Amino acid sequence: MPGLEEQPPFKVLIVGGSYSGLAATLNLIDLCHGRKCRFNLDENEKGPGHTIPVQVTIVDERDGYCM
C-alpha cells in the first residue's frame, strides 16, 4: 500500500475567497506541508511533521459561481 506522499493529492474545495476562506486555505496548506498553523500563537507547538498531498481550489461568487 503506497504512503500518503505517493498517492494522488486529496482534492479540497474552499467556497468563498473572503477572509475566512483564505485563512482556511493557508492553514490547510501549512498543515499539509508539515508546518504548524500560520495563525497559531503558541511558540512551543510544532507542526505535524509529515506531509499530505493536497490540491486546493477556491471558488468565490465573483468567479461567477452562485449559491
PyMOL commands that set and color helices and strands:
alter all, ss='L'
color gray80, all
select helices_A, chain A and resi 4-6+19-32+61-63
alter helices_A, ss='H'
color red, helices_A
select strands_A, chain A and resi 10-15+54-59
alter strands_A, ss='S'
color yellow, strands_A
deselect
rebuild
show_as cartoon
